[in-house]
Amino acid sequence: MAEPVLSPDFVPRTGLFAMPIDATLPYDDQNVFARILRGEIPSKTVYEDDFALAFHDIAPQAPVHVLVIPKGPYVSWDDFSARAPEALIAGFVRAVGKVARDLGLVEPGYRLLANVGNHGGQEVPHLHVHLFGGAPLGPMLAR
Ligand code: 5GP
């Protein structure tokens, strides 16, 4: 079995307790991921191309926990799927798949997650897909 590339900051932990955002608000270009995209805040880059940036989550919740974000001002999956141009949507989806392959996650398996708005528990108002792996991930939702 291929060994996954682990997130460098992983320590097992439970729960995050931040305020979820309203995903219907206009894009805020001061959000933390916009600042990471502009290089104003450091991140541990995993992959970058014209459409997407992937970096390790600062508080990993699995042995591999990487965030993939599109290079464009989209608040959420809802906003992105409604407004983004076809080339960016295609490029972003391909980037997510490539990151998972590059991290060695395909054969052991992995999970994608995009939280949207209040009920989804979205904390950062720039679309991000969580990529989790490196160990069996348990049930899809906490029980
Ligand atoms: P959400 O709850 O919005 O789906 O997930 C936001 C994620 O962003 C969380 O997993 C959180 O740990 C991560 N995060 C928040 N701020 C930063 C940061 O400054 N750098 C990185 N790398 N991750 C962050």
Backbone and ligand atoms as CSV (ligand in chain L), in Angstrom:
chain,resi,resn,atom,element,x,y,z
A,1,MET,N,N,0.845,-1.194,0.000
A,1,MET,CA,C,0.000,0.000,0.000
A,1,MET,C,C,0.885,1.250,0.000
A,2,ALA,N,N,0.544,2.252,-0.811
A,2,ALA,CA,C,1.323,3.495,-0.857
A,2,ALA,C,C,1.198,4.243,0.469
A,3,GLU,N,N,2.330,4.802,0.919
A,3,GLU,CA,C,2.310,5.572,2.170
A,3,GLU,C,C,1.858,7.001,1.886
A,4,PRO,N,N,0.804,7.497,2.546
A,4,PRO,CA,C,0.413,8.881,2.325
A,4,PRO,C,C,1.434,9.865,2.897
A,5,VAL,N,N,1.482,11.052,2.306
A,5,VAL,CA,C,2.357,12.121,2.801
A,5,VAL,C,C,1.606,12.857,3.903
A,6,LEU,N,N,2.094,12.765,5.141
A,6,LEU,CA,C,1.338,13.298,6.279
A,6,LEU,C,C,1.455,14.817,6.383
A,7,SER,N,N,0.418,15.444,6.960
A,7,SER,CA,C,0.481,16.869,7.274
A,7,SER,C,C,1.495,17.084,8.394
A,8,PRO,N,N,2.418,18.052,8.251
A,8,PRO,CA,C,3.498,18.193,9.232
A,8,PRO,C,C,3.021,18.561,10.633
A,9,ASP,N,N,1.878,19.220,10.773
A,9,ASP,CA,C,1.423,19.688,12.090
A,9,ASP,C,C,0.410,18.762,12.743
A,10,PHE,N,N,0.222,17.559,12.186
A,10,PHE,CA,C,-0.871,16.731,12.707
A,10,PHE,C,C,-0.642,16.287,14.140
A,11,VAL,N,N,-1.600,16.581,15.014
A,11,VAL,CA,C,-1.715,15.948,16.321
A,11,VAL,C,C,-3.184,15.602,16.487
A,12,PRO,N,N,-3.477,14.381,16.934
A,12,PRO,CA,C,-4.888,14.024,17.070
A,12,PRO,C,C,-5.592,15.003,18.006
A,13,ARG,N,N,-6.780,15.450,17.637
A,13,ARG,CA,C,-7.528,16.391,18.457
A,13,ARG,C,C,-9.000,16.285,18.101
A,14,THR,N,N,-9.817,16.879,18.911
A,14,THR,CA,C,-11.253,16.855,18.622
A,14,THR,C,C,-11.786,18.284,18.630
A,15,GLY,N,N,-12.685,18.541,17.715
A,15,GLY,CA,C,-13.496,19.748,17.767
A,15,GLY,C,C,-12.790,21.036,17.446
A,16,LEU,N,N,-13.451,21.901,16.729
A,16,LEU,CA,C,-13.017,23.278,16.485
A,16,LEU,C,C,-14.238,24.128,16.791
A,17,PHE,N,N,-14.040,25.248,17.425
A,17,PHE,CA,C,-15.200,26.002,17.897
A,17,PHE,C,C,-15.110,27.450,17.446
A,18,ALA,N,N,-15.158,27.663,16.145
A,18,ALA,CA,C,-15.145,29.029,15.638
A,18,ALA,C,C,-16.546,29.388,15.138
A,19,MET,N,N,-16.752,30.684,14.910
A,19,MET,CA,C,-18.053,31.167,14.433
A,19,MET,C,C,-18.207,30.866,12.951
A,20,PRO,N,N,-19.285,30.194,12.553
A,20,PRO,CA,C,-19.505,30.010,11.120
A,20,PRO,C,C,-19.886,31.324,10.444
A,21,ILE,N,N,-19.605,31.401,9.146
A,21,ILE,CA,C,-19.867,32.615,8.386
A,21,ILE,C,C,-21.213,32.523,7.650
A,22,ASP,N,N,-21.691,33.677,7.189
A,22,ASP,CA,C,-22.859,33.739,6.317
A,22,ASP,C,C,-22.350,33.687,4.879
A,23,ALA,N,N,-22.586,32.562,4.210
A,23,ALA,CA,C,-22.015,32.351,2.868
A,23,ALA,C,C,-22.726,33.159,1.794
A,24,THR,N,N,-23.768,33.916,2.168
A,24,THR,CA,C,-24.447,34.747,1.163
A,24,THR,C,C,-23.892,36.169,1.125
A,25,LEU,N,N,-22.965,36.488,2.030
A,25,LEU,CA,C,-22.385,37.839,2.037
A,25,LEU,C,C,-21.422,38.009,0.858
A,26,PRO,N,N,-21.162,39.264,0.457
A,26,PRO,CA,C,-20.181,39.488,-0.607
A,26,PRO,C,C,-18.790,39.029,-0.189
A,27,TYR,N,N,-17.936,38.763,-1.161
A,27,TYR,CA,C,-16.569,38.304,-0.902
A,27,TYR,C,C,-15.772,39.375,-0.141
A,28,ASP,N,N,-15.089,38.954,0.901
A,28,ASP,CA,C,-14.250,39.845,1.713
A,28,ASP,C,C,-12.789,39.576,1.356
A,29,ASP,N,N,-12.152,40.530,0.686
A,29,ASP,CA,C,-10.788,40.254,0.209
A,29,ASP,C,C,-9.726,40.348,1.309
A,30,GLN,N,N,-10.177,40.559,2.558
A,30,GLN,CA,C,-9.244,40.512,3.690
A,30,GLN,C,C,-9.306,39.166,4.421
A,31,ASN,N,N,-10.105,38.217,3.918
A,31,ASN,CA,C,-10.171,36.922,4.615
A,31,ASN,C,C,-8.808,36.225,4.544
A,32,VAL,N,N,-8.597,35.301,5.481
A,32,VAL,CA,C,-7.261,34.727,5.671
A,32,VAL,C,C,-6.768,33.980,4.425
A,33,PHE,N,N,-7.661,33.344,3.677
A,33,PHE,CA,C,-7.188,32.605,2.506
A,33,PHE,C,C,-6.886,33.549,1.342
A,34,ALA,N,N,-7.600,34.675,1.263
A,34,ALA,CA,C,-7.235,35.689,0.265
A,34,ALA,C,C,-5.826,36.201,0.565
A,35,ARG,N,N,-5.533,36.359,1.833
A,35,ARG,CA,C,-4.208,36.867,2.232
A,35,ARG,C,C,-3.130,35.807,1.969
A,36,ILE,N,N,-3.446,34.545,2.156
A,36,ILE,CA,C,-2.503,33.472,1.807
A,36,ILE,C,C,-2.258,33.472,0.301
A,37,LEU,N,N,-3.335,33.623,-0.498
A,37,LEU,CA,C,-3.184,33.655,-1.964
A,37,LEU,C,C,-2.286,34.800,-2.409
A,38,ARG,N,N,-2.388,35.942,-1.726
A,38,ARG,CA,C,-1.551,37.101,-2.090
A,38,ARG,C,C,-0.148,37.016,-1.502
A,39,GLY,N,N,0.114,35.983,-0.710
A,39,GLY,CA,C,1.435,35.821,-0.111
A,39,GLY,C,C,1.660,36.695,1.102
A,40,GLU,N,N,0.577,37.244,1.684
A,40,GLU,CA,C,0.705,38.120,2.852
A,40,GLU,C,C,0.827,37.325,4.150
A,41,ILE,N,N,0.330,36.090,4.118
A,41,ILE,CA,C,0.405,35.181,5.272
A,41,ILE,C,C,1.064,33.903,4.769
A,42,PRO,N,N,2.020,33.360,5.523
A,42,PRO,CA,C,2.678,32.132,5.051
A,42,PRO,C,C,1.755,30.920,5.156
A,43,SER,N,N,2.018,29.949,4.292
A,43,SER,CA,C,1.325,28.662,4.397
A,43,SER,C,C,2.282,27.602,3.880
A,44,LYS,N,N,1.992,26.376,4.235
A,44,LYS,CA,C,2.826,25.251,3.792
A,44,LYS,C,C,2.246,24.716,2.497
A,45,THR,N,N,2.770,25.225,1.387
A,45,THR,CA,C,2.217,24.898,0.071
A,45,THR,C,C,2.477,23.444,-0.281
A,46,VAL,N,N,1.426,22.806,-0.800
A,46,VAL,CA,C,1.512,21.428,-1.286
A,46,VAL,C,C,1.530,21.425,-2.804
A,47,TYR,N,N,0.783,22.336,-3.413
A,47,TYR,CA,C,0.632,22.361,-4.874
A,47,TYR,C,C,0.101,23.722,-5.287
A,48,GLU,N,N,0.522,24.178,-6.464
A,48,GLU,CA,C,-0.011,25.427,-7.008
A,48,GLU,C,C,0.001,25.353,-8.527
A,49,ASP,N,N,-1.073,25.832,-9.139
A,49,ASP,CA,C,-1.083,26.024,-10.591
A,49,ASP,C,C,-1.884,27.282,-10.886
A,50,ASP,N,N,-2.300,27.479,-12.137
A,50,ASP,CA,C,-3.000,28.713,-12.503
A,50,ASP,C,C,-4.382,28.826,-11.861
A,51,PHE,N,N,-4.927,27.711,-11.410
A,51,PHE,CA,C,-6.314,27.682,-10.956
A,51,PHE,C,C,-6.472,27.507,-9.452
A,52,ALA,N,N,-5.475,26.937,-8.791
A,52,ALA,CA,C,-5.663,26.498,-7.411
A,52,ALA,C,C,-4.366,26.569,-6.618
A,53,LEU,N,N,-4.549,26.704,-5.308
A,53,LEU,CA,C,-3.442,26.594,-4.360
A,53,LEU,C,C,-3.855,25.564,-3.317
A,54,ALA,N,N,-2.944,24.660,-2.983
A,54,ALA,CA,C,-3.194,23.670,-1.934
A,54,ALA,C,C,-2.137,23.836,-0.855
A,55,PHE,N,N,-2.589,23.788,0.396
A,55,PHE,CA,C,-1.659,23.967,1.521
A,55,PHE,C,C,-2.174,23.184,2.722
A,56,HIS,N,N,-1.257,22.895,3.648
A,56,HIS,CA,C,-1.633,22.136,4.838
A,56,HIS,C,C,-2.508,22.983,5.749
A,57,ASP,N,N,-3.563,22.363,6.292
A,57,ASP,CA,C,-4.395,23.040,7.285
A,57,ASP,C,C,-3.561,23.334,8.533
A,58,ILE,N,N,-3.792,24.507,9.118
A,58,ILE,CA,C,-2.997,24.929,10.282
A,58,ILE,C,C,-3.332,24.089,11.524
A,59,ALA,N,N,-4.485,23.469,11.549
A,59,ALA,CA,C,-4.920,22.663,12.702
A,59,ALA,C,C,-5.475,21.336,12.192
A,60,PRO,N,N,-4.584,20.447,11.732
A,60,PRO,CA,C,-5.055,19.238,11.041
A,60,PRO,C,C,-5.941,18.364,11.908
A,61,GLN,N,N,-6.992,17.849,11.295
A,61,GLN,CA,C,-7.921,16.963,11.997
A,61,GLN,C,C,-7.817,15.528,11.516
A,62,ALA,N,N,-6.812,15.243,10.708
A,62,ALA,CA,C,-6.515,13.882,10.253
A,62,ALA,C,C,-5.014,13.858,9.958
A,63,PRO,N,N,-4.418,12.669,9.844
A,63,PRO,CA,C,-2.977,12.620,9.552
A,63,PRO,C,C,-2.608,13.391,8.288
A,64,VAL,N,N,-3.481,13.392,7.305
A,64,VAL,CA,C,-3.341,14.293,6.150
A,64,VAL,C,C,-4.558,15.216,6.152
A,65,HIS,N,N,-4.306,16.501,6.184
A,65,HIS,CA,C,-5.408,17.481,6.120
A,65,HIS,C,C,-4.909,18.674,5.312
A,66,VAL,N,N,-5.305,18.687,4.068
A,66,VAL,CA,C,-4.862,19.721,3.118
A,66,VAL,C,C,-6.082,20.489,2.644
A,67,LEU,N,N,-5.914,21.786,2.451
A,67,LEU,CA,C,-6.968,22.643,1.911
A,67,LEU,C,C,-6.615,22.995,0.479
A,68,VAL,N,N,-7.597,22.932,-0.396
A,68,VAL,CA,C,-7.394,23.345,-1.792
A,68,VAL,C,C,-8.356,24.494,-2.061
A,69,ILE,N,N,-7.802,25.617,-2.549
A,69,ILE,CA,C,-8.637,26.798,-2.783
A,69,ILE,C,C,-8.473,27.261,-4.236
A,70,PRO,N,N,-9.564,27.780,-4.810
A,70,PRO,CA,C,-9.449,28.312,-6.175
A,70,PRO,C,C,-8.795,29.688,-6.157
A,71,LYS,N,N,-8.144,30.017,-7.257
A,71,LYS,CA,C,-7.547,31.347,-7.395
A,71,LYS,C,C,-8.594,32.301,-7.961
A,72,GLY,N,N,-9.466,32.730,-7.092
A,72,GLY,CA,C,-10.522,33.656,-7.496
A,72,GLY,C,C,-11.369,33.987,-6.292
A,73,PRO,N,N,-12.126,35.087,-6.354
A,73,PRO,CA,C,-12.880,35.583,-5.206
A,73,PRO,C,C,-14.242,34.913,-5.056
A,74,TYR,N,N,-14.246,33.704,-4.501
A,74,TYR,CA,C,-15.491,32.964,-4.334
A,74,TYR,C,C,-15.664,32.598,-2.863
A,75,VAL,N,N,-16.813,32.985,-2.297
A,75,VAL,CA,C,-17.050,32.803,-0.862
A,75,VAL,C,C,-17.161,31.333,-0.489
A,76,SER,N,N,-17.843,30.574,-1.348
A,76,SER,CA,C,-18.217,29.208,-0.960
A,76,SER,C,C,-18.410,28.354,-2.205
A,77,TRP,N,N,-18.693,27.089,-1.976
A,77,TRP,CA,C,-19.023,26.193,-3.100
A,77,TRP,C,C,-20.239,26.712,-3.843
A,78,ASP,N,N,-21.190,27.260,-3.110
A,78,ASP,CA,C,-22.390,27.801,-3.757
A,78,ASP,C,C,-22.017,28.928,-4.712
A,79,ASP,N,N,-21.271,29.892,-4.229
A,79,ASP,CA,C,-20.839,31.039,-5.025
A,79,ASP,C,C,-20.014,30.573,-6.238
A,80,PHE,N,N,-19.076,29.684,-5.991
A,80,PHE,CA,C,-18.170,29.191,-7.044
A,80,PHE,C,C,-18.952,28.457,-8.133
A,81,SER,N,N,-19.831,27.564,-7.719
A,81,SER,CA,C,-20.564,26.752,-8.707
A,81,SER,C,C,-21.522,27.604,-9.522
A,82,ALA,N,N,-21.975,28.724,-8.951
A,82,ALA,CA,C,-22.904,29.597,-9.671
A,82,ALA,C,C,-22.184,30.590,-10.582
A,83,ARG,N,N,-21.006,31.101,-10.171
A,83,ARG,CA,C,-20.412,32.256,-10.854
A,83,ARG,C,C,-19.094,32.005,-11.565
A,84,ALA,N,N,-18.357,30.976,-11.161
A,84,ALA,CA,C,-16.990,30.831,-11.700
A,84,ALA,C,C,-17.017,30.410,-13.169
A,85,PRO,N,N,-16.035,30.879,-13.952
A,85,PRO,CA,C,-15.953,30.446,-15.344
A,85,PRO,C,C,-15.603,28.964,-15.454
A,86,GLU,N,N,-16.026,28.390,-16.593
A,86,GLU,CA,C,-15.851,26.936,-16.779
A,86,GLU,C,C,-14.387,26.504,-16.622
A,87,ALA,N,N,-13.475,27.306,-17.159
A,87,ALA,CA,C,-12.055,26.906,-17.115
A,87,ALA,C,C,-11.557,26.834,-15.680
A,88,LEU,N,N,-12.018,27.760,-14.833
A,88,LEU,CA,C,-11.583,27.746,-13.437
A,88,LEU,C,C,-12.202,26.561,-12.703
A,89,ILE,N,N,-13.478,26.289,-12.967
A,89,ILE,CA,C,-14.122,25.130,-12.326
A,89,ILE,C,C,-13.391,23.846,-12.714
A,90,ALA,N,N,-13.114,23.699,-14.000
A,90,ALA,CA,C,-12.415,22.488,-14.455
A,90,ALA,C,C,-11.013,22.422,-13.856
A,91,GLY,N,N,-10.304,23.547,-13.880
A,91,GLY,CA,C,-8.940,23.569,-13.356
A,91,GLY,C,C,-8.904,23.269,-11.875
A,92,PHE,N,N,-9.868,23.807,-11.145
A,92,PHE,CA,C,-9.908,23.579,-9.693
A,92,PHE,C,C,-10.190,22.111,-9.389
A,93,VAL,N,N,-11.186,21.553,-10.058
A,93,VAL,CA,C,-11.532,20.140,-9.806
A,93,VAL,C,C,-10.343,19.245,-10.146
A,94,ARG,N,N,-9.679,19.525,-11.247
A,94,ARG,CA,C,-8.500,18.722,-11.615
A,94,ARG,C,C,-7.384,18.882,-10.577
A,95,ALA,N,N,-7.229,20.102,-10.058
A,95,ALA,CA,C,-6.182,20.325,-9.051
A,95,ALA,C,C,-6.467,19.513,-7.789
A,96,VAL,N,N,-7.714,19.482,-7.358
A,96,VAL,CA,C,-8.054,18.705,-6.153
A,96,VAL,C,C,-7.679,17.235,-6.361
A,97,GLY,N,N,-8.035,16.697,-7.514
A,97,GLY,CA,C,-7.699,15.302,-7.798
A,97,GLY,C,C,-6.207,15.066,-7.862
A,98,LYS,N,N,-5.492,15.999,-8.467
A,98,LYS,CA,C,-4.035,15.838,-8.585
A,98,LYS,C,C,-3.362,15.877,-7.216
A,99,VAL,N,N,-3.821,16.789,-6.364
A,99,VAL,CA,C,-3.234,16.875,-5.020
A,99,VAL,C,C,-3.414,15.544,-4.291
A,100,ALA,N,N,-4.613,14.975,-4.362
A,100,ALA,CA,C,-4.847,13.692,-3.691
A,100,ALA,C,C,-3.929,12.612,-4.254
A,101,ARG,N,N,-3.773,12.591,-5.581
A,101,ARG,CA,C,-2.866,11.588,-6.180
A,101,ARG,C,C,-1.434,11.830,-5.730
A,102,ASP,N,N,-0.997,13.111,-5.782
A,102,ASP,CA,C,0.391,13.432,-5.416
A,102,ASP,C,C,0.690,13.074,-3.962
A,103,LEU,N,N,-0.328,13.152,-3.099
A,103,LEU,CA,C,-0.131,12.839,-1.677
A,103,LEU,C,C,-0.231,11.339,-1.394
A,104,GLY,N,N,-0.487,10.546,-2.422
A,104,GLY,CA,C,-0.531,9.086,-2.244
A,104,GLY,C,C,-1.802,8.599,-1.592
A,105,LEU,N,N,-2.897,9.327,-1.801
A,105,LEU,CA,C,-4.123,9.022,-1.067
A,105,LEU,C,C,-5.114,8.138,-1.817
A,106,VAL,N,N,-4.899,7.931,-3.100
A,106,VAL,CA,C,-5.966,7.311,-3.888
A,106,VAL,C,C,-6.207,5.867,-3.478
A,107,GLU,N,N,-5.129,5.100,-3.355
A,107,GLU,CA,C,-5.314,3.666,-3.054
A,107,GLU,C,C,-5.789,3.442,-1.608
A,108,PRO,N,N,-5.170,4.116,-0.612
A,108,PRO,CA,C,-5.764,3.941,0.729
A,108,PRO,C,C,-7.126,4.623,0.861
A,109,GLY,N,N,-7.358,5.659,0.058
A,109,GLY,CA,C,-8.646,6.355,0.105
A,109,GLY,C,C,-8.565,7.652,0.888
A,110,TYR,N,N,-9.535,8.494,0.649
A,110,TYR,CA,C,-9.534,9.809,1.302
A,110,TYR,C,C,-10.945,10.377,1.301
A,111,ARG,N,N,-11.078,11.569,1.879
A,111,ARG,CA,C,-12.389,12.225,1.947
A,111,ARG,C,C,-12.243,13.683,1.537
A,112,LEU,N,N,-13.215,14.157,0.742
A,112,LEU,CA,C,-13.322,15.576,0.391
A,112,LEU,C,C,-14.480,16.170,1.162
A,113,LEU,N,N,-14.300,17.441,1.575
A,113,LEU,CA,C,-15.372,18.119,2.307
A,113,LEU,C,C,-15.319,19.607,1.994
A,114,ALA,N,N,-16.451,20.188,1.704
A,114,ALA,CA,C,-16.548,21.641,1.564
A,114,ALA,C,C,-17.702,22.114,2.435
A,115,ASN,N,N,-17.386,22.819,3.507
A,115,ASN,CA,C,-18.421,23.365,4.379
A,115,ASN,C,C,-18.974,24.640,3.750
A,116,VAL,N,N,-20.291,24.795,3.822
A,116,VAL,CA,C,-20.939,25.989,3.265
A,116,VAL,C,C,-21.815,26.628,4.335
A,117,GLY,N,N,-21.448,27.865,4.700
A,117,GLY,CA,C,-22.302,28.681,5.552
A,117,GLY,C,C,-22.495,28.147,6.961
A,118,ASN,N,N,-23.539,28.639,7.563
A,118,ASN,CA,C,-23.791,28.436,8.980
A,118,ASN,C,C,-23.962,26.971,9.357
A,119,HIS,N,N,-24.905,26.290,8.744
A,119,HIS,CA,C,-25.135,24.884,9.106
A,119,HIS,C,C,-23.966,24.000,8.705
A,120,GLY,N,N,-23.221,24.410,7.668
A,120,GLY,CA,C,-22.049,23.648,7.270
A,120,GLY,C,C,-20.859,23.880,8.195
A,121,GLY,N,N,-20.920,24.929,9.016
A,121,GLY,CA,C,-19.803,25.246,9.917
A,121,GLY,C,C,-18.631,25.897,9.201
A,122,GLN,N,N,-18.891,26.589,8.081
A,122,GLN,CA,C,-17.798,27.240,7.344
A,122,GLN,C,C,-17.260,28.422,8.138
A,123,GLU,N,N,-15.928,28.462,8.304
A,123,GLU,CA,C,-15.298,29.514,9.109
A,123,GLU,C,C,-14.581,30.549,8.265
A,124,VAL,N,N,-14.065,30.144,7.122
A,124,VAL,CA,C,-13.283,31.066,6.287
A,124,VAL,C,C,-14.075,31.320,4.995
A,125,PRO,N,N,-14.348,32.614,4.689
A,125,PRO,CA,C,-15.230,32.922,3.554
A,125,PRO,C,C,-14.528,32.991,2.211
A,126,HIS,N,N,-13.711,31.982,1.940
A,126,HIS,CA,C,-13.135,31.759,0.607
A,126,HIS,C,C,-13.260,30.257,0.374
A,127,LEU,N,N,-13.893,29.851,-0.738
A,127,LEU,CA,C,-14.112,28.415,-0.975
A,127,LEU,C,C,-12.855,27.605,-0.715
A,128,HIS,N,N,-12.996,26.562,0.062
A,128,HIS,CA,C,-11.893,25.622,0.268
A,128,HIS,C,C,-12.468,24.219,0.362
A,129,VAL,N,N,-11.767,23.303,-0.279
A,129,VAL,CA,C,-12.088,21.891,-0.159
A,129,VAL,C,C,-11.082,21.275,0.799
A,130,HIS,N,N,-11.589,20.641,1.844
A,130,HIS,CA,C,-10.725,19.889,2.760
A,130,HIS,C,C,-10.438,18.533,2.140
A,131,LEU,N,N,-9.202,18.107,2.224
A,131,LEU,CA,C,-8.794,16.790,1.754
A,131,LEU,C,C,-8.216,16.068,2.972
A,132,PHE,N,N,-8.922,15.035,3.417
A,132,PHE,CA,C,-8.521,14.287,4.614
A,132,PHE,C,C,-8.055,12.893,4.221
A,133,GLY,N,N,-7.049,12.383,4.892
A,133,GLY,CA,C,-6.615,11.017,4.643
A,133,GLY,C,C,-5.535,10.605,5.615
A,134,GLY,N,N,-4.891,9.492,5.278
A,134,GLY,CA,C,-3.775,9.018,6.088
A,134,GLY,C,C,-4.166,8.014,7.145
A,135,ALA,N,N,-5.464,7.777,7.324
A,135,ALA,CA,C,-5.961,6.805,8.296
A,135,ALA,C,C,-7.445,6.606,8.012
A,136,PRO,N,N,-8.031,5.505,8.478
A,136,PRO,CA,C,-9.483,5.366,8.346
A,136,PRO,C,C,-10.164,6.549,9.031
A,137,LEU,N,N,-11.147,7.149,8.361
A,137,LEU,CA,C,-11.694,8.429,8.795
A,137,LEU,C,C,-12.993,8.317,9.591
A,138,GLY,N,N,-13.499,7.107,9.752
A,138,GLY,CA,C,-14.697,6.958,10.568
A,138,GLY,C,C,-15.942,7.421,9.829
A,139,PRO,N,N,-17.032,7.575,10.581
A,139,PRO,CA,C,-18.297,7.931,9.939
A,139,PRO,C,C,-18.234,9.318,9.327
A,140,MET,N,N,-19.107,9.580,8.360
A,140,MET,CA,C,-19.052,10.827,7.610
A,140,MET,C,C,-19.357,12.023,8.496
A,141,LEU,N,N,-20.286,11.882,9.430
A,141,LEU,CA,C,-20.621,12.950,10.361
A,141,LEU,C,C,-20.431,12.438,11.770
A,142,ALA,N,N,-20.087,13.383,12.703
A,142,ALA,CA,C,-19.944,12.994,14.106
A,142,ALA,C,C,-21.248,12.407,14.605
A,143,ARG,N,N,-21.159,11.334,15.422
A,143,ARG,CA,C,-22.385,10.710,15.937
A,143,ARG,C,C,-22.377,10.770,17.455
L,1,5GP,P1,P,-13.973,25.606,7.481
L,1,5GP,O1,O,-14.510,25.398,8.868
L,1,5GP,O2,O,-14.172,27.031,7.021
L,1,5GP,O3,O,-14.477,24.595,6.510
L,1,5GP,O4,O,-12.420,25.344,7.580
L,1,5GP,C1,C,-11.463,26.337,7.762
L,1,5GP,C2,C,-10.138,25.644,7.975
L,1,5GP,O5,O,-9.112,26.600,7.792
L,1,5GP,C3,C,-9.959,25.050,9.367
L,1,5GP,O6,O,-9.694,23.662,9.237
L,1,5GP,C4,C,-8.771,25.827,9.940
L,1,5GP,O7,O,-7.930,25.035,10.731
L,1,5GP,C5,C,-8.077,26.330,8.693
L,1,5GP,N1,N,-7.361,27.589,8.865
L,1,5GP,C6,C,-7.822,28.724,9.460
L,1,5GP,N2,N,-6.892,29.695,9.411
L,1,5GP,C7,C,-5.817,29.169,8.759
L,1,5GP,C8,C,-4.538,29.691,8.407
L,1,5GP,O8,O,-4.186,30.844,8.668
L,1,5GP,N3,N,-3.696,28.857,7.746
L,1,5GP,C9,C,-4.044,27.568,7.422
L,1,5GP,N4,N,-3.129,26.844,6.778
L,1,5GP,N5,N,-5.239,27.046,7.750
L,1,5GP,C10,C,-6.120,27.829,8.414
